[in-house]
Amino acid sequence: MQKVNTIEEFTQLLNENDKLFLLKNSTTCPVSHEAYKEFTKFAEAEPGGTFFYLNVQEARPLSNAIAEQFEVKHESPQALLYSGGKIVWHASHWNVTASKLKAEWNKL
């Protein structure tokens, strides 16, 4: 997993990867902490995958830009699956589990 902080970094990732997962994470929320652990568990089981995260407190402009550009309500934690530069699936809070992430990732 790689941390993303800026709009420019994220735009480059979208341009370079046909599919990727992004987790919006809060560093102060216990639910986000659990989602982060699930996301990490999933990412570690999928070598070679394109998995990224941002901490909303540190990357608020990026988090807001994603919500606006892709017309998806901001939530934290929130997992966003991109394919072809578009969001094809997203989930938040307790719905961010390793098994759900894997199921959606494998659909593509």
N, C-alpha and C positions, 0 to 999 in steps of 0.2 A: 504494500500500500504506500502511496505517495501522497504527501500533503500538498494541497493547492491553495494559494493565497490570493492570486490576482485574476482579474477578468482576462488579461492577456494570456496568462498561463493556461487557463481553462479553455479559452478559444483555440489555442494551439493543440491542446489535447484532443478536443473534438475534431479538429482537422486531421490529426494524425492517426486516430483510432476509429475503426468502424463501429466498435461497440466498447462501452466502458460503463462501470458503475461508479457513482459518486455518493458518498455519505455526507450529509450535513450533520454536524455534531456540535453539541453544546458541552463545554468543559465544566459546567456547573450543575448540570441536570443528571440525576441518578438514572432516569430512563434513557437518556442519551448514552450514558456510560455502558448500560447493558446492551444497547444497540451497537455501540462501537465494538464491544466484545464479540457479538454475533457476526458483525461485518468482518472483523479480523479472523475469526474462526473460518468463515467462508473463504476469505481471500487466501488464507494459508493452505486450504485444501484444493485450490485451483491454480497451480503454478503456471506462470506465463499470462495470467489474466491481467486486465487493465483496470485496476481498482485504485480509487482516489478518495480523499476525504478533505473536508475543510472544517475548521473550527469557526462557528458563526461569530464568536466574540472577536476573533482575530481577522476575519475576512468578511465583515458585514457587507461591504460594497459588492463583492462577488456573490454572496448569498442573495442579496436583493436583486442583482442583475439576473441571476438564474430564474428567480421567481417571476420577474417581469418578462424576460425574453421568451421563456418557455410556457408562460401562463399557467404556472402551477403554484398554488398557495404555499407560502413558506411555512414549513413546520420543522421542528427539531426534537428528536432526530428524524431524519428523512433520507431514504435511499432512493436514488434516481438512476434508472437504467437507460442509457442512450444507445441508439443504433442509427447509423446514418446521420448523426448530428441532431436527432430528435429524441425526446423522451418517449419511450415505449411502455414504461411501467414505473410506478413509484409507490412507496409505502412509507408509513411513519409510525412512530412510537413503538408499541409492542408488536407491530406487524413486521418489524425489521428483524427477521430471524435467519440464521444460516440456511435452514432448509428452504425457506421461501426465496431467498436470494439465489440459491443454487438452482431451484426449479425455473425461475425466470431467466437466469443466465443461460441455462441449457436449452431453452426454447429457441434461442437465436443461433 
